[in-house]
């Protein structure tokens, strides 16, 4: 089998979300089928020349010669040239790992839908171009031989929004958890991080690119009101993304600010160690297509407080306290409970350790390869 895996986030210097999906899926498929060829392509990267060379060395990554704006415009409006113009014709199919604009090909097309938040939750995605994403999704409905949704929630929202029933063309395939998160972490990797609490200070962990949908200002407000009852600090791992003014204004004026730590983007090894050291993982997102950090927290033995919206109950199951992310009192009660009730925290840890076994990149790769075989047969 010869497959082109097209994904711009694959080539990010700091891959998260859909970029991590593409890298983990590629690695797992290559391990399962070493005789097949899976080649990652993108039209954009923010890596410097050394980083781009590492992508080529590690993944055999290829970059289209035109920039993303020109390529995306040509595919959206001219519907040409097909990716075969650069990638050749040896491949049997093209898998688009994130559908944010049309990708043209003359080969069978497989598309992964992570979420359609810019269309279904426009108030949370003010910096994106939903009309271009809509074109890409409409192309998928019309032309894709198969569409993969990373959760049943995403599949349902997608089909409801576009008023379609894709039947056998829609496949729900869960993401997996990096196997290293199931191992004992190396805590020494945290020694080089400057902005962390002292080792004896308990802390709560939040994760993700800073944007309105991560709902971080409400977390800060909850902790402000709990400051006299729990000793915990807050560590947020992630970089600013869009519409960050509310978060940073809240942080600047917060009496809790001296207990908030922003170490920025961290390596997988460092994140792994933090999950294992954190007292709880707080994930009150307003919308998620899947929620990969939930699996990582479970694997790290970290109790979870998360939203009762979109995919999060589907993924977290009984390994989390589910809350209304718009309700400050519910958030306060859940955080206080998980910080003060050790029996509850231990139950969540045990439930998470059991539940995370249901998610693996190997199973994701197997199911994806089954879709490929259906398409090419």
C-alpha positions as CSV (number, residue, x, y, z in Angstrom):
1,X,0.0,0.0,0.0
2,X,1.2,3.5,-0.9
3,X,-0.5,6.4,0.9
4,X,-0.1,10.2,1.0
5,X,-0.9,11.6,4.4
6,X,-1.6,15.3,3.9
7,X,-1.5,17.4,7.1
8,X,-0.2,20.9,7.7
9,X,-0.2,20.6,11.5
10,X,2.1,17.6,11.1
11,X,5.0,20.0,10.3
12,X,4.5,22.4,13.2
13,X,7.5,23.1,15.3
14,X,5.3,22.5,18.4
15,X,2.7,20.0,17.2
16,X,-0.5,19.7,19.3
17,X,-3.9,18.3,18.6
18,X,-4.3,17.4,15.0
19,X,-0.5,17.5,14.4
20,X,0.1,14.9,17.1
21,X,-2.7,12.8,15.7
22,X,-1.0,12.7,12.3
23,X,2.4,11.9,13.7
24,X,1.2,9.1,16.0
25,X,-1.1,7.6,13.3
26,X,1.8,7.6,10.8
27,X,4.2,6.0,13.2
28,X,1.7,3.3,14.3
29,X,0.7,2.4,10.7
30,X,4.4,2.1,9.7
31,X,5.0,-0.2,12.6
32,X,2.0,-2.4,11.6
33,X,2.8,-2.5,7.9
34,X,6.5,-1.9,7.4
35,X,6.1,-3.1,3.8
36,X,3.8,-0.2,2.9
37,X,4.7,3.4,2.2
38,X,3.1,6.2,4.1
39,X,4.5,9.6,3.2
40,X,3.5,12.8,5.0
41,X,3.1,16.0,3.0
42,X,2.2,19.5,3.9
43,X,2.2,22.9,2.3
44,X,3.4,24.8,5.4
45,X,5.8,24.6,8.4
46,X,7.1,27.0,11.0
47,X,10.3,24.9,11.5
48,X,13.7,26.4,10.8
49,X,15.9,24.6,8.2
50,X,17.3,22.3,10.9
51,X,13.8,21.4,12.1
52,X,12.7,20.7,8.6
53,X,15.7,18.4,8.0
54,X,14.7,16.5,11.2
55,X,11.2,16.1,9.9
56,X,12.7,14.6,6.7
57,X,15.1,12.4,8.6
58,X,12.5,11.2,11.1
59,X,9.4,10.9,9.0
60,X,10.4,11.3,5.3
61,X,8.3,14.4,5.3
62,X,7.8,16.3,2.0
63,X,6.7,20.0,1.5
64,X,4.8,21.3,-1.4
65,X,6.7,24.1,-3.2
66,X,3.9,26.8,-3.1
67,X,2.9,28.4,0.2
68,X,-0.3,27.5,2.0
69,X,-2.3,30.6,0.8
70,X,-1.5,29.9,-2.9
71,X,-2.0,26.2,-2.7
72,X,-5.2,26.5,-0.7
73,X,-6.6,29.1,-3.1
74,X,-5.8,27.0,-6.1
75,X,-7.4,24.0,-4.6
76,X,-10.5,25.9,-3.4
77,X,-11.2,28.0,-6.5
78,X,-9.4,26.4,-9.5
79,X,-9.7,22.9,-8.2
80,X,-6.2,22.2,-9.6
81,X,-3.5,21.0,-9.7
82,X,-4.1,17.7,-7.9
83,X,-1.5,16.8,-5.3
84,X,-0.2,14.2,-7.8
85,X,1.3,17.1,-9.7
86,X,4.0,17.1,-7.0
87,X,3.6,13.8,-5.2
88,X,3.5,11.6,-8.4
89,X,1.1,8.8,-9.1
90,X,2.6,6.0,-7.1
91,X,0.2,6.3,-4.2
92,X,-3.1,4.5,-4.1
93,X,-5.0,7.1,-2.0
94,X,-4.7,10.4,-0.2
95,X,-5.6,10.8,3.5
96,X,-6.2,14.4,4.6
97,X,-5.5,14.4,8.3
98,X,-7.2,17.7,9.0
99,X,-9.9,19.2,6.8
100,X,-9.6,23.0,6.9
101,X,-9.7,23.6,3.1
102,X,-10.2,21.4,0.0
103,X,-7.3,19.2,-1.0
104,X,-7.5,18.1,-4.7
105,X,-6.6,14.7,-5.8
106,X,-7.5,12.2,-8.6
107,X,-7.0,9.3,-6.2
108,X,-9.5,7.9,-3.7
109,X,-9.8,10.4,-0.8
110,X,-10.0,9.8,2.9
111,X,-10.6,12.7,5.3
112,X,-10.4,12.9,9.1
113,X,-12.8,15.3,10.8
114,X,-11.5,16.3,14.3
115,X,-14.2,18.9,14.8
116,X,-16.2,21.5,13.0
117,X,-16.0,24.1,15.8
118,X,-15.4,27.1,13.5
119,X,-18.8,26.3,11.9
120,X,-20.8,25.0,14.9
121,X,-19.3,27.2,17.6
122,X,-18.3,30.3,15.7
123,X,-18.1,32.4,18.9
124,X,-15.1,30.3,20.0
125,X,-13.1,30.4,16.7
126,X,-13.0,34.1,15.7
127,X,-9.5,33.9,14.1
128,X,-10.2,31.2,11.5
129,X,-11.9,31.3,8.1
130,X,-14.9,29.1,8.4
131,X,-16.0,29.6,4.8
132,X,-12.8,27.9,3.6
133,X,-13.2,25.0,6.1
134,X,-16.8,24.7,4.9
135,X,-15.6,24.3,1.4
136,X,-13.3,21.6,2.4
137,X,-16.0,19.7,4.4
138,X,-18.4,20.0,1.5
139,X,-15.8,18.6,-0.8
140,X,-15.4,15.7,1.6
141,X,-19.1,15.0,1.6
142,X,-19.2,15.1,-2.2
143,X,-15.9,13.4,-3.1
144,X,-14.4,11.4,-0.1
145,X,-14.6,7.7,-0.3
146,X,-14.4,7.6,3.5
147,X,-14.7,10.1,6.3
148,X,-13.1,9.3,9.7
149,X,-14.5,11.1,12.8
150,X,-12.4,11.0,16.0
151,X,-15.5,10.6,18.2
152,X,-19.2,9.8,17.8
153,X,-19.9,13.4,19.0
154,X,-17.9,14.8,16.1
155,X,-19.7,12.4,13.6
156,X,-23.1,13.5,14.9
157,X,-22.4,17.2,14.9
158,X,-20.9,17.0,11.4
159,X,-23.8,15.1,9.9
160,X,-26.4,17.3,11.8
161,X,-24.8,20.5,10.6
162,X,-24.6,19.5,7.0
163,X,-28.0,17.6,7.1
164,X,-26.4,14.5,5.7
165,X,-26.4,10.8,6.6
166,X,-23.1,9.3,5.3
167,X,-24.0,5.8,6.4
168,X,-21.2,3.4,5.5
169,X,-18.8,6.2,4.5
170,X,-18.6,7.5,8.1
171,X,-16.2,5.8,10.4
172,X,-15.7,6.7,14.1
173,X,-12.1,5.8,15.0
174,X,-10.8,7.0,18.4
175,X,-7.4,8.4,18.9
176,X,-4.9,6.6,21.1
177,X,-2.5,7.4,23.9
178,X,1.2,7.6,23.6
179,X,2.6,4.4,25.1
180,X,5.2,6.3,27.0
181,X,2.5,7.9,29.2
182,X,1.8,4.4,30.6
183,X,5.3,4.1,31.9
184,X,7.0,5.6,34.9
185,X,8.1,9.1,34.1
186,X,11.6,10.6,34.4
187,X,11.0,13.5,36.8
188,X,14.4,14.9,36.2
189,X,13.1,16.5,32.9
190,X,11.2,19.0,35.0
191,X,14.4,20.4,36.5
192,X,15.1,22.6,33.5
193,X,11.6,24.2,33.6
194,X,11.8,27.6,35.4
195,X,8.1,28.4,36.0
196,X,6.9,25.5,38.2
197,X,5.8,25.3,41.9
198,X,8.2,24.0,44.5
199,X,8.3,20.2,44.5
200,X,6.4,20.1,47.8
201,X,3.6,22.4,46.6
202,X,0.5,20.6,45.3
203,X,-0.8,21.8,42.0
204,X,-3.6,21.4,39.5
205,X,-2.8,21.1,35.8
206,X,-4.5,22.6,32.7
207,X,-3.4,22.1,29.1
208,X,-3.8,23.5,25.6
209,X,-3.3,26.5,23.4
210,X,-4.7,29.5,25.2
211,X,-7.9,30.5,23.5
212,X,-11.5,31.2,24.6
213,X,-12.8,27.6,24.2
214,X,-10.3,26.4,26.9
215,X,-12.3,28.4,29.5
216,X,-9.3,29.3,31.6
217,X,-10.5,32.6,33.0
218,X,-13.3,30.6,34.9
219,X,-10.7,28.2,36.3
220,X,-8.8,31.2,37.7
221,X,-12.0,32.6,39.1
222,X,-12.8,29.3,40.8
223,X,-9.3,29.1,42.3
224,X,-9.5,32.7,43.5
225,X,-12.6,31.7,45.6
226,X,-10.9,28.5,46.8
227,X,-7.6,30.1,47.6
228,X,-8.2,30.1,51.4
229,X,-9.4,26.5,51.5
230,X,-6.9,24.6,49.4
231,X,-3.1,25.1,49.1
232,X,-2.9,24.2,45.4
233,X,-1.2,26.2,42.6
234,X,-2.2,26.1,39.0
235,X,0.2,25.1,36.1
236,X,-1.0,25.7,32.6
237,X,1.0,24.1,29.7
238,X,0.4,25.7,26.4
239,X,1.1,28.8,24.2
240,X,-1.1,31.7,23.3
241,X,-3.3,31.0,20.3
242,X,-6.0,33.5,19.6
243,X,-8.3,36.0,21.5
244,X,-6.1,35.8,24.6
245,X,-6.8,39.2,26.0
246,X,-9.5,38.0,28.5
247,X,-7.1,35.4,29.9
248,X,-4.1,37.6,30.3
249,X,-6.2,40.5,31.7
250,X,-7.7,38.1,34.2
251,X,-4.3,36.8,35.1
252,X,-2.8,40.3,35.5
253,X,-5.5,41.4,37.9
254,X,-6.0,38.2,39.8
255,X,-5.1,37.9,43.5
256,X,-4.3,34.3,42.7
257,X,-1.7,35.3,40.1
258,X,1.3,34.4,42.3
259,X,0.1,30.8,42.4
260,X,-0.3,30.5,38.6
261,X,2.6,29.1,36.5
262,X,2.9,29.3,32.7
263,X,5.9,27.2,31.6
264,X,4.8,27.4,27.9
265,X,5.1,24.5,25.4
266,X,6.7,21.4,26.9
267,X,8.0,18.1,25.5
268,X,6.0,14.9,25.8
269,X,8.4,13.7,28.5
270,X,7.9,16.9,30.6
271,X,4.1,16.8,30.2
272,X,4.2,13.1,31.1
273,X,6.0,13.9,34.4
274,X,3.6,16.7,35.2
275,X,0.5,14.5,34.7
276,X,2.0,12.1,37.2
277,X,2.9,14.8,39.7
278,X,-0.3,16.9,39.4
279,X,-3.1,16.4,42.0
280,X,-5.7,16.7,39.3
281,X,-6.2,17.7,35.6
282,X,-8.8,20.4,35.0
283,X,-10.2,20.4,31.5
284,X,-13.3,22.6,31.4
285,X,-13.2,23.2,27.6
286,X,-16.4,24.6,26.0
287,X,-15.9,22.3,22.9
288,X,-13.7,19.4,21.9
289,X,-13.7,17.1,18.9
290,X,-11.9,14.4,21.0
291,X,-9.8,15.7,23.9
292,X,-6.5,13.8,23.7
293,X,-5.2,15.2,27.0
294,X,-8.0,13.3,28.8
295,X,-6.3,10.0,27.8
296,X,-2.9,11.3,28.8
297,X,-4.1,12.4,32.2
298,X,-5.7,8.9,32.7
299,X,-2.5,7.2,31.7
300,X,-0.6,9.5,34.1
301,X,-2.8,8.5,37.1
302,X,-4.2,12.0,37.3
303,X,-7.9,12.5,38.5
304,X,-9.9,14.6,36.0
305,X,-12.5,17.4,36.2
306,X,-13.9,18.1,32.7
307,X,-16.9,19.4,30.8
308,X,-20.2,17.6,30.2
309,X,-20.3,18.9,26.7
310,X,-19.5,17.5,23.2
311,X,-17.0,14.6,23.2
312,X,-15.7,14.9,26.7
313,X,-18.2,12.6,28.5
314,X,-17.7,10.1,25.6
315,X,-14.0,10.0,26.1
316,X,-13.7,10.5,29.9
317,X,-16.4,8.1,30.9
318,X,-16.3,7.3,34.7
319,X,-12.7,8.6,35.0
320,X,-13.8,12.2,35.6
321,X,-16.1,14.5,37.4
322,X,-18.3,16.1,34.8
323,X,-19.4,19.7,35.2
324,X,-21.3,22.4,33.4
325,X,-18.3,24.5,32.2
326,X,-20.4,27.7,32.4
327,X,-21.3,27.1,36.1
328,X,-18.7,28.6,38.4
329,X,-20.2,26.9,41.5
330,X,-20.0,23.4,39.8
331,X,-16.4,24.1,38.9
332,X,-15.5,25.2,42.5
333,X,-17.3,22.2,44.0
334,X,-15.5,19.7,41.7
335,X,-12.1,21.2,42.2
336,X,-12.6,21.3,46.0
337,X,-13.8,17.7,46.1
338,X,-10.9,16.3,44.1
339,X,-8.4,18.3,46.1
340,X,-9.8,17.3,49.6
341,X,-11.4,13.9,49.1
342,X,-8.6,11.4,48.6
343,X,-11.0,8.4,48.3
344,X,-12.7,10.2,45.4
345,X,-9.3,11.1,43.8
346,X,-8.1,7.5,44.1
347,X,-11.4,6.1,42.6
348,X,-10.9,8.4,39.6
349,X,-7.3,7.3,39.2
350,X,-8.3,3.6,39.2
351,X,-11.2,4.3,36.7
352,X,-8.8,6.2,34.5
353,X,-6.2,3.4,34.6
354,X,-8.8,0.9,33.4
355,X,-10.5,3.2,30.8
356,X,-7.3,4.3,29.1
357,X,-6.6,0.7,28.1
358,X,-9.5,1.0,25.6
359,X,-7.6,3.6,23.6
360,X,-4.4,2.9,21.6
361,X,-2.6,4.2,18.5
362,X,-2.2,0.6,17.4
363,X,-6.0,0.1,17.4
364,X,-6.4,3.5,15.7
365,X,-3.9,2.5,13.0
366,X,-5.6,-0.9,12.5
367,X,-9.0,0.6,12.1
368,X,-7.6,3.3,9.7
369,X,-5.8,0.7,7.6
370,X,-9.1,-1.2,7.4
371,X,-10.7,1.9,6.0
372,X,-7.9,2.2,3.5
373,X,-8.4,-1.4,2.3
374,X,-12.2,-0.8,1.9
375,X,-11.5,2.3,-0.2
376,X,-8.8,0.7,-2.4
377,X,-10.8,-2.5,-3.0
